[in-house]
Amino acid sequence: MKLRAIIPTPKRPVVDYLRFVLPWAANPGDDHKRMYELTRRRIQAEIENGTCTGTFADRGRYRFVFAIPLSDKKEAIVRIGALDPARQKGGISVCLNPGKLEPGDVANFHGVMESIVGRSYKNLLRRALLSRVDFAVDIVHARLDRMLVSYSGAQQFTVFGKTVNSKGIVETYNFGSAKSDYITSAYSKDIERRHDAIMSIAKDGLRNESTKANFIKQLDQLHGAPPVVRVEVRGVKLNGLALHDLDKLTNRFARFTFADLNGEGAELPRKLQDVFISLCRDRGVKAALDHFKGTADVRKVNAFWRSRRASWWKPEPMMGQALGALRSSGIFPLEAFAPSSDECDAPPLKVTRSRGPTASANDDVKFKRIGPGKHRKLVRIGLESTGHRRDRYGRIA
């Protein structure tokens, strides 16, 4: 008797990465040099107190970069002193992972930032602009090697990248164009967890008992944990998106379609099924279905794909839930997500009627010449709706 496979279960979306800009020292009248020097002295004092640390992170287009330590060896990377504050839409950039914050981390982060920036910090948070935000959904009891993944809406390619392990099993799919504003992916999270455990050993070694205990705990979790597939939507080029405009983002989770090969559905002959699955993973589902058009197997292949589509994947509410996770993270005040008072109180735009088309040579228009001699000027004196027509010289008959 065939045992029923455990049905995969998507968890609620989380915010996996966040980068935002504060409009600090971005006004034309601000004394950028003085503000930076004052803030730089405050940062140095915080470093000496142990609430901030130096970091080797790339400065980018900023003059200084430092880190705010959080729990469990996590940190927030802060860049300050933009080289061109007006063009960069702010003089402070912050990067952190809200999904891995522990209780107390947000309050600690805000406390350090307020002591550095000053009393204007809370007001700056209300006007924060997003540069990047990544949302993620974990599908528990899902195996990527027993799934087919399709993504609609990619303008240039159905699949532009994937990674395969030594056994030929696909571990990661990346969809869309590498130069686009958004990158979406589906990958086996088991690989990420193993990588984190190995990097922890490579960084800290096994010199003390606490490190050994932590490593053993990670291995135990990996050994008994169910397989997990992570689906990510990364808004990598938001270009200073205001928080109150987040609702305008497209639900890109809805562009994913999964076929569960462990579920129930139509069957294909073994060789035909292997060919179809291989084409899906090599060229994408759309290209694989197109390959069988006009062949004797086209109906079988389409029936197989339709019957295997995962009913447990319900993406419609996911973007709303992801935005809710960002709102409830505590990083930004709730009023920052509401439209500004200026937008709410703005009067409706007046609708003006456009003028009719300019009169042409065939319109019923009256002209006369004014002025002395042969240099008289031709002037329009009226527009008639009569049936009079013009002769071949443009004169009214």
Disulfide bonds with the S-S distance in Angstrom:
none
